Every structure is written in structure tokens, then in C-alpha cells.
Amino acid sequence: MKYLSVDLEACNMFVRGSVFSCGMVLADENFNIIFKRNYWINPLCRFAMKFRKPIDFKVNKSDLEDKPTFAELRDELASYLEDKDTIVMAHSANNDMLMFNEACKRARVKPFEFRFICTQMIYSAVYDVENGVGLDKVSVQLGRTSEFTHHQADDDSEMALYLLQHCLQKTGLSFNEMIKRYGITPGRMQNGSFVPMRCAEIGKLRARRKQKAFALQRRWQKEVKKGGVITMHLDPRFFDLMKSGSKTIELRLSDMKRDSINVGDTIYFIRTSHTPAIMKVNVTEIERFDSLESAYDALDHAAIGFRDVGILEFLERMYALYPKENDLDREVVAFHVKVAEE
């Protein structure tokens, strides 16, 4: 038995299957690395990337013009991927499997057929966390930061391999024992589509998380009904931005309510929709700005959900969320908050 860890990088978010790098690390059953390769690929399109988290691949189109195309590399890649004695893995595997299929469609070549596992899901099952972990954090956890460059396909592949090895060592299980213990059904690539890997343990974890979240919502609802607390009703889109970040801008407050909020206070945000929800947060810092432009210049765009946008696009998005506040000179208050954990 061998392990093959793979990772793909694409260069154009508007062109499906625009793969320009394919990392592969092959290891024996004891995780001794047989080879580590990065296949550079001519994507036959321009680089056009505007990701939520900007990525510097340290390569551009001109560097790849003399490299083979995906169609030219397809059979060589298949010789490793479709080896029946090899366990194929990827971190956040669904993304890579989708990209494989799109690349085959775009190159008009035969799609790959193999089974695969997802190291991110395995990590979630082993560590009892629902959202998994990024490979950059894995490199820190495993003490391998000095030998790792995130989003370099061969390094990502190697780190995913080490993560699987770590999970097996942590549980004291063999690979086959782990498959049984966590109820893992490998994913399958077939006929140009794929079936994701499934993990019964993660299903149980999500059910527990859902039950806990429901109980928390009921508790927060009771706290709000008692009165005497600060509440704010938010548009669903803004509610979700608030929930995912550490900072936001609230525009629909009266001056009286704004002035009543202090650092350390608790606020209950209520999502106004057919499926209302409550989010309890603690205010950690408050900043005031004369206008949206000054807020844009001062605040971390990622924390308010608008990373890598210009001032006009930022304003358009804010006005789309709060059309009644379409006023360049309106005062803006940024509340730095942390979702309460109970």
C-alpha cells in the first residue's frame, strides 16, 4: 500500500479548471517519501485572481509558457492517481477533485477514476472540531513551518500527508482501523463527477453542534425577553458578516443608542428574516469615524467582510446593505466585538 497526497492550484477564478500547478507526494505505507513533485502546467489563460484572501503564488503566465499543458500531463498524472494500491488524499479534497474534473473537461481528456480521502475531514473527526484546520496551522501544530510554503502545491501535498500520519499516531490506529473507527467512506471520482468522502463521526459531531446551538439560541431568546438588555436588529447579510468577523460597522442606530454602548457591554444582535437568530457579543473596542471613506481607510477590510475591494466597491456594498444611509458624510461607528461563548 502507498499514499499519494495531491494539491492543485488554479490561476483564474473565472476559468474553471485553469490549473497551473499540481503537487504530488508519494509515500510508502510507513510514510517514507518516495518522491515529491510539483508539476508546473501551462494553463493556457491569463492569471486573474481576486480571492477573499490574496495569494502570492510567486509565478506568472510568462513563467509557464514553455511548460506542458494539462492535456499533455494527463496520462502521467493518471498513472499515479489510478494505481489500485495507492490511497489518494487531499486537504479539503472536494475542491481539488472538482478542479481535477473541470481541468479534464477543459482539456477535453478522459476524466480520472479513483477513490480518495480528505485529510481535513479526518482531522475534524480526530480532534472533534467541525470546521477542520488550514495547512498553514497544521505546519505550526506539527512544528514544520521551516520546511513549508503555503499554497505551493508540493508543500501543501506533503503537509497533508504528514497530517494523516499525525492523526494515525495520535489515535494509535492503523489506516484500516481508522476507516472503521470513524465510519469513513472514501470519496469516488467517476465519469467526470465525484462523490465526496463521508465520515459518520463528523455526522455525529454536527448533530451535537446543532443541538448545542439550538439550546444556546433558546437561552439567548429568554435573556432578550427578560428585557433590560441592548438589542440591535440586523439585515441577514450583515448579521452573517458580523458573525464571521471580529469587527463590523453598524449604521442603523440612533445616536442615543450608540452613546449608550460602552466597551465591555453585551449586545444581542437579532437577524431580521423568516428564520430569526440571535447572536450575543461582547464589545471589546469602539471607533468613531467622520465618514465611510475614513472608516474604509482605517479598518481592516477582511474583518468587515470586504477584503481586497476599492473604495467605490466598498461604498456600493455598504449602501446595498443599508440603502437608507446613502450619505457620504454620515458618522460611522465601528464596534469591535467577540461572539460570546457559553
BAZARO-878408 format. One record per residue (C-alpha): residue number from 1; x, y, z. Coordinates in steps of 0.02 Angstrom, whole numbers. Example, Ala and Ser with C-alpha at 12.3 -4.5 7.8 and 13.67 -1.06 7.14 Angstrom:
nr->1; east->615; north->-225; up->390 $
nr->2; east->684; north->-53; up->357 $
***
This chain:
nr->1; east->0; north->0; up->0 $
nr->2; east->59; north->177; up->-40 $
nr->3; east->-5; north->352; up->0 $
nr->4; east->-20; north->486; up->-133 $
nr->5; east->-56; north->662; up->-73 $
nr->6; east->-109; north->790; up->-205 $
nr->7; east->-145; north->976; up->-214 $
nr->8; east->-197; north->1087; up->-359 $
nr->9; east->-181; north->1274; up->-385 $
nr->10; east->-282; north->1372; up->-514 $
nr->11; east->-236; north->1541; up->-587 $
nr->12; east->-401; north->1611; up->-650 $
nr->13; east->-558; north->1616; up->-543 $
nr->14; east->-662; north->1649; up->-699 $
nr->15; east->-596; north->1497; up->-796 $
nr->16; east->-643; north->1330; up->-724 $
nr->17; east->-503; north->1204; up->-724 $
nr->18; east->-367; north->1334; up->-751 $
nr->19; east->-240; north->1226; up->-659 $
nr->20; east->-61; north->1288; up->-667 $
nr->21; east->17; north->1181; up->-529 $
nr->22; east->-10; north->1003; up->-470 $
nr->23; east->85; north->945; up->-318 $
nr->24; east->109; north->760; up->-285 $
nr->25; east->195; north->672; up->-141 $
nr->26; east->205; north->482; up->-144 $
nr->27; east->248; north->384; up->13 $
nr->28; east->256; north->202; up->65 $
nr->29; east->144; north->127; up->200 $
nr->30; east->265; north->189; up->334 $
nr->31; east->257; north->367; up->266 $
nr->32; east->432; north->363; up->195 $
nr->33; east->427; north->484; up->48 $
nr->34; east->463; north->405; up->-120 $
nr->35; east->452; north->567; up->-218 $
nr->36; east->392; north->745; up->-201 $
nr->37; east->348; north->837; up->-362 $
nr->38; east->270; north->997; up->-421 $
nr->39; east->204; north->985; up->-598 $
nr->40; east->205; north->1159; up->-675 $
nr->41; east->68; north->1172; up->-806 $
nr->42; east->34; north->1297; up->-944 $
nr->43; east->-145; north->1349; up->-902 $
nr->44; east->-174; north->1424; up->-1075 $
nr->45; east->-257; north->1576; up->-996 $
nr->46; east->-208; north->1731; up->-903 $
nr->47; east->-189; north->1746; up->-715 $
nr->48; east->-344; north->1830; up->-644 $
nr->49; east->-360; north->1807; up->-458 $
nr->50; east->-463; north->1908; up->-335 $
nr->51; east->-482; north->1792; up->-190 $
nr->52; east->-551; north->1841; up->-20 $
nr->53; east->-377; north->1802; up->48 $
nr->54; east->-248; north->1863; up->-79 $
nr->55; east->-122; north->1729; up->-126 $
nr->56; east->52; north->1759; up->-193 $
nr->57; east->98; north->1607; up->-297 $
nr->58; east->265; north->1685; up->-347 $
nr->59; east->238; north->1633; up->-527 $
nr->60; east->153; north->1713; up->-677 $
nr->61; east->94; north->1668; up->-851 $
nr->62; east->260; north->1703; up->-936 $
nr->63; east->347; north->1579; up->-819 $
nr->64; east->231; north->1441; up->-879 $
nr->65; east->227; north->1468; up->-1067 $
nr->66; east->355; north->1331; up->-1101 $
nr->67; east->275; north->1206; up->-980 $
nr->68; east->167; north->1060; up->-1037 $
nr->69; east->-22; north->1081; up->-1041 $
nr->70; east->-141; north->982; up->-932 $
nr->71; east->-189; north->875; up->-1081 $
nr->72; east->-6; north->830; up->-1108 $
nr->73; east->16; north->782; up->-925 $
nr->74; east->-149; north->692; up->-902 $
nr->75; east->-86; north->513; up->-929 $
nr->76; east->66; north->536; up->-817 $
nr->77; east->-43; north->601; up->-677 $
nr->78; east->-166; north->459; up->-703 $
nr->79; east->-28; north->330; up->-685 $
nr->80; east->-13; north->382; up->-502 $
nr->81; east->-192; north->431; up->-463 $
nr->82; east->-268; north->272; up->-534 $
nr->83; east->-146; north->149; up->-456 $
nr->84; east->-258; north->25; up->-363 $
nr->85; east->-128; north->0; up->-225 $
nr->86; east->-121; north->186; up->-186 $
nr->87; east->-228; north->286; up->-64 $
nr->88; east->-257; north->460; up->-137 $
nr->89; east->-283; north->605; up->-18 $
nr->90; east->-302; north->793; up->-22 $
nr->91; east->-337; north->926; up->107 $
nr->92; east->-512; north->996; up->83 $
nr->93; east->-521; north->864; up->-52 $
nr->94; east->-684; north->916; up->-134 $
nr->95; east->-603; north->1074; up->-201 $
nr->96; east->-461; north->977; up->-282 $
nr->97; east->-574; north->842; up->-351 $
nr->98; east->-689; north->971; up->-429 $
nr->99; east->-538; north->1057; up->-505 $
nr->100; east->-473; north->892; up->-575 $
nr->101; east->-639; north->862; up->-662 $
nr->102; east->-650; north->1039; up->-729 $
nr->103; east->-472; north->1030; up->-792 $
nr->104; east->-511; north->867; up->-884 $
nr->105; east->-667; north->943; up->-962 $
nr->106; east->-574; north->1099; up->-1015 $
nr->107; east->-431; north->998; up->-1090 $
nr->108; east->-554; north->876; up->-1171 $
nr->109; east->-467; north->724; up->-1099 $
nr->110; east->-531; north->569; up->-1012 $
nr->111; east->-579; north->605; up->-830 $
nr->112; east->-487; north->517; up->-689 $
nr->113; east->-561; north->371; up->-594 $
nr->114; east->-500; north->336; up->-417 $
nr->115; east->-551; north->340; up->-234 $
nr->116; east->-491; north->473; up->-113 $
nr->117; east->-494; north->532; up->66 $
nr->118; east->-496; north->707; up->140 $
nr->119; east->-367; north->746; up->274 $
nr->120; east->-465; north->898; up->333 $
nr->121; east->-616; north->790; up->373 $
nr->122; east->-505; north->661; up->458 $
nr->123; east->-430; north->799; up->566 $
nr->124; east->-606; north->858; up->611 $
nr->125; east->-656; north->682; up->663 $
nr->126; east->-498; north->651; up->764 $
nr->127; east->-499; north->820; up->852 $
nr->128; east->-688; north->833; up->869 $
nr->129; east->-698; north->1001; up->779 $
nr->130; east->-822; north->1039; up->642 $
nr->131; east->-728; north->1166; up->537 $
nr->132; east->-563; north->1075; up->511 $
nr->133; east->-396; north->1164; up->500 $
nr->134; east->-291; north->1252; up->367 $
nr->135; east->-124; north->1180; up->315 $
nr->136; east->-35; north->1337; up->374 $
nr->137; east->-97; north->1300; up->550 $
nr->138; east->-54; north->1116; up->528 $
nr->139; east->127; north->1163; up->492 $
nr->140; east->132; north->1258; up->657 $
nr->141; east->48; north->1117; up->753 $
nr->142; east->169; north->988; up->684 $
nr->143; east->321; north->1100; up->703 $
nr->144; east->360; north->1101; up->517 $
nr->145; east->347; north->1285; up->473 $
nr->146; east->529; north->1298; up->417 $
nr->147; east->502; north->1173; up->277 $
nr->148; east->331; north->1232; up->219 $
nr->149; east->268; north->1365; up->99 $
nr->150; east->79; north->1379; up->100 $
nr->151; east->-6; north->1370; up->-73 $
nr->152; east->147; north->1291; up->-151 $
nr->153; east->66; north->1133; up->-216 $
nr->154; east->201; north->1007; up->-173 $
nr->155; east->223; north->1080; up->3 $
nr->156; east->35; north->1077; up->31 $
nr->157; east->31; north->896; up->-26 $
nr->158; east->172; north->848; up->91 $
nr->159; east->91; north->935; up->239 $
nr->160; east->-73; north->843; up->207 $
nr->161; east->24; north->680; up->208 $
nr->162; east->106; north->725; up->374 $
nr->163; east->-65; north->770; up->443 $
nr->164; east->-133; north->597; up->404 $
nr->165; east->21; north->519; up->484 $
nr->166; east->-4; north->629; up->638 $
nr->167; east->-188; north->580; up->654 $
nr->168; east->-144; north->396; up->645 $
nr->169; east->-9; north->418; up->777 $
nr->170; east->-125; north->519; up->890 $
nr->171; east->-261; north->386; up->885 $
nr->172; east->-141; north->238; up->887 $
nr->173; east->-238; north->162; up->742 $
nr->174; east->-185; north->89; up->576 $
nr->175; east->-261; north->165; up->421 $
nr->176; east->-388; north->25; up->402 $
nr->177; east->-432; north->34; up->587 $
nr->178; east->-458; north->222; up->572 $
nr->179; east->-575; north->196; up->425 $
nr->180; east->-683; north->81; up->531 $
nr->181; east->-669; north->182; up->692 $
nr->182; east->-732; north->345; up->615 $
nr->183; east->-852; north->270; up->489 $
nr->184; east->-757; north->337; up->338 $
nr->185; east->-819; north->300; up->162 $
nr->186; east->-688; north->360; up->36 $
nr->187; east->-744; north->480; up->-99 $
nr->188; east->-751; north->422; up->-280 $
nr->189; east->-702; north->502; up->-444 $
nr->190; east->-802; north->429; up->-587 $
nr->191; east->-871; north->482; up->-757 $
nr->192; east->-818; north->662; up->-739 $
nr->193; east->-902; north->689; up->-571 $
nr->194; east->-863; north->641; up->-393 $
nr->195; east->-945; north->579; up->-234 $
nr->196; east->-871; north->663; up->-79 $
nr->197; east->-793; north->564; up->61 $
nr->198; east->-913; north->531; up->203 $
nr->199; east->-874; north->515; up->388 $
nr->200; east->-1004; north->452; up->511 $
nr->201; east->-909; north->528; up->658 $
nr->202; east->-921; north->702; up->583 $
nr->203; east->-1108; north->675; up->557 $
nr->204; east->-1124; north->641; up->744 $
nr->205; east->-1018; north->792; up->783 $
nr->206; east->-1126; north->907; up->677 $
nr->207; east->-1283; north->838; up->759 $
nr->208; east->-1211; north->878; up->931 $
nr->209; east->-1159; north->1052; up->874 $
nr->210; east->-1332; north->1084; up->803 $
nr->211; east->-1415; north->1029; up->964 $
nr->212; east->-1297; north->1139; up->1066 $
nr->213; east->-1328; north->1289; up->952 $
nr->214; east->-1516; north->1265; up->968 $
nr->215; east->-1504; north->1260; up->1157 $
nr->216; east->-1396; north->1417; up->1154 $
nr->217; east->-1522; north->1508; up->1046 $
nr->218; east->-1662; north->1463; up->1166 $
nr->219; east->-1560; north->1530; up->1312 $
nr->220; east->-1519; north->1693; up->1224 $
nr->221; east->-1702; north->1714; up->1175 $
nr->222; east->-1751; north->1702; up->1358 $
nr->223; east->-1619; north->1831; up->1405 $
nr->224; east->-1686; north->1952; up->1274 $
nr->225; east->-1867; north->1927; up->1331 $
nr->226; east->-1821; north->1973; up->1508 $
nr->227; east->-1781; north->2148; up->1445 $
nr->228; east->-1652; north->2271; up->1508 $
nr->229; east->-1526; north->2219; up->1375 $
nr->230; east->-1455; north->2307; up->1221 $
nr->231; east->-1527; north->2237; up->1059 $
nr->232; east->-1496; north->2279; up->877 $
nr->233; east->-1592; north->2212; up->728 $
nr->234; east->-1480; north->2171; up->580 $
nr->235; east->-1508; north->2131; up->398 $
nr->236; east->-1471; north->1943; up->371 $
nr->237; east->-1321; north->1980; up->260 $
nr->238; east->-1246; north->2098; up->386 $
nr->239; east->-1285; north->1977; up->528 $
nr->240; east->-1184; north->1843; up->439 $
nr->241; east->-1038; north->1963; up->408 $
nr->242; east->-1041; north->2008; up->591 $
nr->243; east->-1044; north->1827; up->645 $
nr->244; east->-893; north->1779; up->540 $
nr->245; east->-781; north->1927; up->585 $
nr->246; east->-708; north->2015; up->735 $
nr->247; east->-761; north->2190; up->683 $
nr->248; east->-906; north->2272; up->593 $
nr->249; east->-993; north->2437; up->561 $
nr->250; east->-1169; north->2468; up->623 $
nr->251; east->-1262; north->2609; up->535 $
nr->252; east->-1443; north->2596; up->590 $
nr->253; east->-1426; north->2650; up->770 $
nr->254; east->-1497; north->2808; up->843 $
nr->255; east->-1370; north->2924; up->920 $
nr->256; east->-1446; north->2888; up->1089 $
nr->257; east->-1420; north->2701; up->1072 $
nr->258; east->-1245; north->2723; up->1003 $
nr->259; east->-1195; north->2833; up->1150 $
nr->260; east->-1265; north->2708; up->1274 $
nr->261; east->-1145; north->2570; up->1220 $
nr->262; east->-977; north->2555; up->1307 $
nr->263; east->-829; north->2437; up->1296 $
nr->264; east->-869; north->2280; up->1395 $
nr->265; east->-1056; north->2289; up->1361 $
nr->266; east->-1154; north->2142; up->1295 $
nr->267; east->-1258; north->2165; up->1137 $
nr->268; east->-1389; north->2046; up->1068 $
nr->269; east->-1395; north->2053; up->878 $
nr->270; east->-1559; north->1993; up->805 $
nr->271; east->-1566; north->1935; up->624 $
nr->272; east->-1723; north->2001; up->540 $
nr->273; east->-1781; north->1862; up->425 $
nr->274; east->-1904; north->1718; up->412 $
nr->275; east->-1782; north->1617; up->517 $
nr->276; east->-1732; north->1741; up->653 $
nr->277; east->-1575; north->1710; up->753 $
nr->278; east->-1487; north->1792; up->899 $
nr->279; east->-1302; north->1823; up->919 $
nr->280; east->-1235; north->1875; up->1087 $
nr->281; east->-1074; north->1976; up->1078 $
nr->282; east->-960; north->2073; up->1193 $
nr->283; east->-894; north->2243; up->1140 $
nr->284; east->-703; north->2247; up->1150 $
nr->285; east->-670; north->2417; up->1069 $
nr->286; east->-765; north->2561; up->988 $
nr->287; east->-702; north->2675; up->850 $
nr->288; east->-788; north->2828; up->776 $
nr->289; east->-761; north->2899; up->602 $
nr->290; east->-824; north->3055; up->513 $
nr->291; east->-874; north->2961; up->355 $
nr->292; east->-874; north->2795; up->266 $
nr->293; east->-715; north->2845; up->173 $
nr->294; east->-620; north->2872; up->334 $
nr->295; east->-685; north->2707; up->402 $
nr->296; east->-630; north->2620; up->243 $
nr->297; east->-454; north->2692; up->259 $
nr->298; east->-436; north->2644; up->442 $
nr->299; east->-519; north->2474; up->460 $
nr->300; east->-462; north->2300; up->412 $
nr->301; east->-573; north->2260; up->263 $
nr->302; east->-566; north->2073; up->296 $
nr->303; east->-638; north->2097; up->469 $
nr->304; east->-791; north->2185; up->399 $
nr->305; east->-810; north->2060; up->258 $
nr->306; east->-746; north->2166; up->113 $
nr->307; east->-566; north->2115; up->84 $
nr->308; east->-474; north->2170; up->-73 $
nr->309; east->-601; north->2299; up->-133 $
nr->310; east->-583; north->2479; up->-185 $
nr->311; east->-671; north->2624; up->-102 $
nr->312; east->-811; north->2633; up->-231 $
nr->313; east->-849; north->2447; up->-220 $
nr->314; east->-842; north->2459; up->-31 $
nr->315; east->-966; north->2601; up->-30 $
nr->316; east->-1081; north->2512; up->-152 $
nr->317; east->-1085; north->2359; up->-41 $
nr->318; east->-1118; north->2459; up->115 $
nr->319; east->-1257; north->2556; up->30 $
nr->320; east->-1331; north->2393; up->-35 $
nr->321; east->-1340; north->2333; up->146 $
nr->322; east->-1405; north->2499; up->212 $
nr->323; east->-1486; north->2596; up->68 $
nr->324; east->-1566; north->2724; up->184 $
nr->325; east->-1395; north->2775; up->246 $
nr->326; east->-1328; north->2826; up->75 $
nr->327; east->-1239; north->2977; up->143 $
nr->328; east->-1052; north->3004; up->119 $
nr->329; east->-1037; north->3117; up->271 $
nr->330; east->-1132; north->3011; up->395 $
nr->331; east->-1039; north->2967; up->554 $
nr->332; east->-985; north->2786; up->561 $
nr->333; east->-962; north->2688; up->720 $
nr->334; east->-860; north->2529; up->715 $
nr->335; east->-892; north->2406; up->854 $
nr->336; east->-756; north->2279; up->884 $
nr->337; east->-844; north->2128; up->955 $
nr->338; east->-815; north->1949; up->1006 $
nr->339; east->-953; north->1821; up->998 $
nr->340; east->-996; north->1760; up->1172 $
nr->341; east->-952; north->1581; up->1210 $
nr->342; east->-1066; north->1492; up->1332 $
***
